[in-house]
């Protein structure tokens, strides 16, 4: 019986991890119609959300090369559905919003992130406790589970950043922690949070500030203060949401790991197996659609092969990751780095179009064969 209980608990933990991963690789975006053009735009916005959750970086989709990947976001889609959300317009009449719910292929998205050198925040992710005290003019009060709606903007922003926040139960003893929150006593808050796991606390106080609101935040991980920041604005909900952003930034900085990718630059690559002009067009089109390729410069050509200088976002390793598992190219060899001494030019500047050898600092041609 004990063994069965242990197995069940283990299965629940595994399933919980899988469910969390599925949440990271799915997104919902509002669309105006269900036509193909609107859907493609929705796929791009959804993929941007997934990349932000995967890395914990709200600006992940803005990194070099990502714009090209977003334009072809449908390549990474595993499935999608539509949902109608009913609401009430400003005039009081019923309104209906169409939501595009997109599920992305985890392996394909992971491959894209690795090829682009994106930092990945691994699963399972911690669920810090949000200790938030609000003073609207009648004295500070703790936001506990019974009043969770008051912190909804913070909780929802955390989900968009790829993690979740918990709330204290809000017992009378925990209500007394408000004083420690207000004076910035992180040690006292950490002691009150010992019953919760993990030992991470997002501590915030929100209060009136002139005609608006201000929030002071501290993020603590196992007793260590990782970050302090303040935000202010006219909308209390927006100011509260910044707590989740700051915590995500601190967690990402500490726990996200960047994939091993090569340095950006220009690399010489050879391609064989071209039997016709159509093969050349197919190869060129394929390379132009790869997110890691920023530019292509022809160097030389024979009846069955070509050599290009490829301007790559994440080096040859990034190119290899994007090509691996595809049905267009297969690696057929690689060369070794060379320097100017190997070129016999005494360190002079050589036009790559005039020389069959790589420029200093480049890699020798990496060879691929067209399938």
Residue pairs with C-beta under 8 A, 6 or more apart in sequence:
16 124
17 123
17 124
20 123
20 124
20 125
21 106
21 123
22 103
23 53
23 159
24 50
24 53
24 54
24 123
24 162
25 50
25 54
25 103
25 104
25 105
25 106
25 109
26 50
26 101
26 102
26 103
26 104
27 45
27 46
27 47
27 49
27 50
27 53
27 101
27 102
27 104
28 46
28 83
28 99
28 100
28 101
28 102
29 42
29 45
29 46
29 49
29 99
29 100
29 102
30 97
30 98
30 99
30 100
31 38
31 39
31 41
31 42
31 82
31 98
31 99
31 100
32 38
32 98
33 98
34 82
34 98
39 80
39 100
40 73
40 74
42 100
42 102
43 73
43 74
43 77
43 80
43 100
43 102
44 70
44 71
44 73
46 73
46 100
46 102
46 104
47 61
47 69
47 70
47 73
47 76
47 102
47 104
47 109
48 60
48 61
48 70
49 160
50 104
50 109
51 57
51 60
51 61
51 66
51 109
51 113
51 118
52 58
52 59
52 60
52 61
52 160
52 161
52 162
53 160
53 161
53 162
54 60
54 109
54 113
54 118
54 120
54 121
54 162
55 113
55 118
55 119
55 120
55 121
55 162
55 252
55 256
56 119
56 121
56 161
56 162
56 163
56 248
56 249
56 251
56 252
56 256
57 118
57 119
57 252
57 256
58 161
58 245
58 248
60 66
60 118
61 67
61 70
63 116
63 118
64 264
64 294
64 313
65 116
65 291
65 292
65 294
65 313
65 314
66 116
66 291
68 289
68 290
68 291
69 76
69 112
69 116
69 291
72 289
72 291
75 108
76 104
76 105
76 108
76 109
76 112
77 102
77 103
77 104
77 105
78 103
78 104
78 105
79 102
79 103
80 100
80 101
80 102
80 103
81 100
81 101
82 98
82 99
82 100
82 101
83 98
83 99
83 101
84 96
84 97
84 98
84 99
85 96
85 97
85 98
85 99
86 94
86 95
86 96
87 94
87 95
87 96
87 97
88 94
88 95
89 95
110 120
111 321
111 322
111 324
111 325
112 118
112 291
112 322
113 120
113 259
114 120
114 259
114 261
114 321
115 259
115 261
115 291
115 292
115 314
115 318
115 319
115 321
115 322
116 261
116 291
116 292
116 313
116 314
116 318
117 258
117 259
117 261
117 313
117 314
117 318
118 258
118 259
119 252
119 256
119 257
119 258
119 259
120 256
120 257
120 258
120 259
121 162
121 163
121 251
121 252
121 255
121 256
122 255
122 256
122 257
125 162
125 163
125 164
125 251
126 163
126 198
126 200
126 251
127 163
127 164
127 165
127 166
127 198
128 163
128 165
128 166
128 198
128 200
128 201
128 202
128 219
128 247
128 251
129 165
129 166
129 167
129 168
129 193
129 196
129 200
129 201
129 202
130 143
130 151
130 154
130 155
130 165
130 166
130 167
130 201
130 202
130 204
130 243
131 142
131 168
131 177
131 181
131 189
131 192
131 193
131 201
131 202
131 203
131 204
132 142
132 143
132 151
132 154
132 181
132 202
132 203
132 204
132 205
132 206
132 240
132 243
133 140
133 141
133 142
133 143
133 178
133 181
133 182
133 204
133 205
133 206
134 140
134 141
134 143
134 150
134 205
134 206
134 207
135 141
135 205
135 206
135 207
135 208
136 208
137 208
140 178
140 181
140 182
140 205
140 207
141 175
141 178
142 168
142 170
142 174
142 175
142 177
142 178
142 181
143 150
143 151
143 167
143 170
144 167
144 168
144 169
144 170
144 171
144 174
144 175
145 167
145 168
145 169
145 170
146 170
147 170
148 155
148 167
151 167
151 240
152 237
153 237
153 238
153 240
153 241
154 165
154 204
154 240
154 241
154 243
154 244
155 164
155 165
155 167
155 244
156 241
157 241
157 242
157 243
157 244
157 245
158 164
158 165
158 244
158 247
158 248
161 244
161 245
161 248
162 248
163 248
163 251
165 202
165 244
165 247
166 196
168 174
168 177
168 192
168 193
168 196
173 192
174 192
177 188
177 189
177 192
179 185
180 188
180 189
180 192
181 189
181 203
181 204
181 205
182 205
184 216
184 218
186 201
186 203
186 218
186 220
186 225
187 223
189 201
189 203
189 220
190 199
190 201
190 220
190 223
193 199
193 201
198 222
199 221
199 222
199 223
200 219
200 220
200 221
200 222
201 218
201 219
201 220
202 217
202 218
202 219
202 220
202 243
202 244
202 246
202 247
203 217
203 218
203 219
203 220
204 215
204 216
204 217
204 218
204 240
204 243
205 215
205 216
206 213
206 214
206 215
206 236
206 239
206 240
207 213
207 214
207 215
208 214
209 232
211 234
212 232
212 233
212 234
212 235
212 239
213 232
213 233
213 234
213 235
213 236
213 239
214 230
214 231
214 232
214 239
215 230
215 231
215 232
215 239
215 240
215 242
215 243
216 228
216 230
217 227
217 228
217 229
217 230
217 231
217 242
217 243
217 246
217 247
218 225
218 227
218 228
219 225
219 226
219 227
219 228
219 246
219 247
219 250
219 251
220 226
221 250
221 251
221 254
226 250
226 253
226 254
227 246
227 247
227 249
227 250
229 242
229 246
231 239
231 242
232 239
233 239
260 317
261 314
261 315
261 317
261 318
261 321
262 312
262 314
262 315
262 316
262 317
262 318
263 314
263 315
264 312
264 313
264 314
264 315
265 311
265 312
265 315
265 361
265 362
266 297
266 309
266 310
266 311
266 312
266 359
266 362
267 309
267 310
267 312
267 315
267 316
267 319
267 362
267 363
267 366
268 299
268 307
268 308
268 309
268 310
268 352
268 358
268 362
268 363
268 364
268 365
268 366
269 307
269 308
269 309
269 310
269 316
269 319
269 365
269 366
269 367
269 368
270 305
270 306
270 307
270 365
270 366
270 367
270 368
271 283
271 305
271 306
271 307
271 308
271 329
271 367
271 368
271 369
271 370
272 304
272 305
272 332
272 367
272 368
272 369
272 370
273 279
273 304
273 305
273 369
273 370
273 371
274 280
274 283
274 304
274 305
274 306
274 370
275 304
279 370
280 306
282 328
282 370
283 306
283 328
283 329
283 370
284 296
286 328
286 329
287 293
287 296
287 308
287 310
288 296
290 319
290 322
290 323
291 313
291 322
292 312
292 313
292 314
292 318
292 319
292 321
292 322
293 310
293 311
293 312
293 313
293 319
294 311
294 312
294 313
295 310
295 311
296 308
296 309
296 310
296 311
297 308
297 309
297 310
297 311
297 352
297 353
298 306
298 307
298 308
299 306
299 307
299 308
299 309
299 352
299 353
299 356
300 306
300 307
300 356
301 307
307 365
309 352
310 319
312 318
312 319
316 334
316 363
316 366
319 366
320 331
320 366
323 329
323 330
323 331
323 368
324 331
327 371
328 370
328 371
329 368
329 369
329 370
329 371
330 368
330 369
330 371
331 366
331 367
331 368
331 369
332 367
332 368
332 369
333 366
333 367
334 363
334 364
334 365
334 366
334 367
335 363
335 364
335 365
335 366
335 367
336 363
336 364
337 361
337 362
337 363
337 364
338 357
338 358
338 360
338 362
338 364
339 360
339 361
340 346
340 347
340 348
340 360
342 357
343 350
343 355
343 357
343 360
345 355
347 360
350 357
350 359
352 358
352 359
358 364
358 365
